[in-house]
Amino acid sequence: MTQYDSEDFSYLDIRDFFDAYDRHDPYMLAAVSQLNGDLRDSAPHLLKKQATWYQEWVWGGKRDLLTGLRVRNDKFIYPAK
């Protein structure tokens, strides 16, 4: 019996993981790599630039990974006060 066979299996909300993600934690890096591989094996269409989620992501704009600020023409875009 796997975790998927259980009747009380509930889905994880991936948004919770984005909030807590630490790109320097080796366990989190390993988990994300595993998820990427599982997606590639089971749902490769989700890893293409034509995927709906990716198009939504792109509309959000490029952000600096350390500050979270938007970046345009290699300059930070600060939020309006």
C-alpha positions as CSV (number, residue, x, y, z in Angstrom):
1,M,0.0,0.0,0.0
2,T,1.3,3.4,-0.9
3,Q,0.4,6.8,0.4
4,Y,-1.8,7.3,-2.7
5,D,-3.9,4.2,-1.9
6,S,-5.1,5.7,1.4
7,E,-8.6,7.1,1.4
8,D,-7.7,9.9,3.8
9,F,-4.9,11.1,1.5
10,S,-5.1,14.9,1.2
11,Y,-3.3,17.1,-1.3
12,L,-0.5,19.3,-0.4
13,D,-0.7,23.0,-1.3
14,I,2.5,23.8,-3.1
15,R,2.1,27.5,-2.2
16,D,3.0,26.7,1.4
17,F,6.3,25.4,0.2
18,F,7.1,28.6,-1.7
19,D,6.6,30.6,1.5
20,A,9.1,28.5,3.4
21,Y,11.6,27.7,0.7
22,D,15.3,28.1,1.5
23,R,17.5,27.7,-1.5
24,H,20.5,27.0,0.7
25,D,19.0,24.1,2.5
26,P,20.3,20.8,1.0
27,Y,17.1,18.9,1.9
28,M,14.9,21.5,0.2
29,L,17.1,21.5,-2.9
30,A,16.9,17.7,-3.0
31,A,13.1,17.8,-2.6
32,V,12.7,20.3,-5.4
33,S,15.0,18.3,-7.6
34,Q,12.9,15.2,-6.9
35,L,9.7,17.1,-7.6
36,N,11.2,18.3,-10.9
37,G,12.1,14.8,-11.9
38,D,8.7,13.4,-11.0
39,L,7.0,16.1,-13.0
40,R,9.3,15.4,-16.0
41,D,8.4,11.7,-15.7
42,S,4.7,12.0,-15.0
43,A,3.5,15.3,-16.4
44,P,6.2,16.8,-18.8
45,H,3.6,19.2,-20.3
46,L,3.7,21.1,-17.0
47,L,7.4,21.9,-17.5
48,K,7.0,23.6,-20.9
49,K,6.8,27.3,-21.4
50,Q,3.4,26.9,-23.0
51,A,2.0,25.6,-19.7
52,T,-0.7,27.8,-18.2
53,W,1.0,28.2,-14.8
54,Y,4.2,29.3,-16.5
55,Q,2.4,31.9,-18.5
56,E,0.8,33.3,-15.3
57,W,4.3,33.3,-13.7
58,V,5.8,35.2,-16.5
59,W,3.1,37.9,-16.3
60,G,4.3,38.5,-12.7
61,G,7.6,39.9,-14.0
62,K,11.3,39.1,-13.2
63,R,12.3,39.5,-9.5
64,D,15.5,39.6,-7.7
65,L,15.9,36.4,-5.7
66,L,17.4,38.0,-2.6
67,T,15.1,41.0,-2.2
68,G,12.0,40.0,-4.1
69,L,11.9,43.3,-5.8
70,R,10.9,43.5,-9.5
71,V,13.8,44.0,-12.0
72,R,13.5,45.8,-15.2
73,N,16.5,46.6,-17.4
74,D,18.8,45.4,-14.6
75,K,17.4,48.0,-12.2
76,F,15.2,47.4,-9.1
77,I,11.6,48.6,-9.3
78,Y,10.6,49.8,-5.8
79,P,7.0,49.6,-4.8
80,A,5.0,52.8,-4.8
81,K,4.6,54.4,-1.3
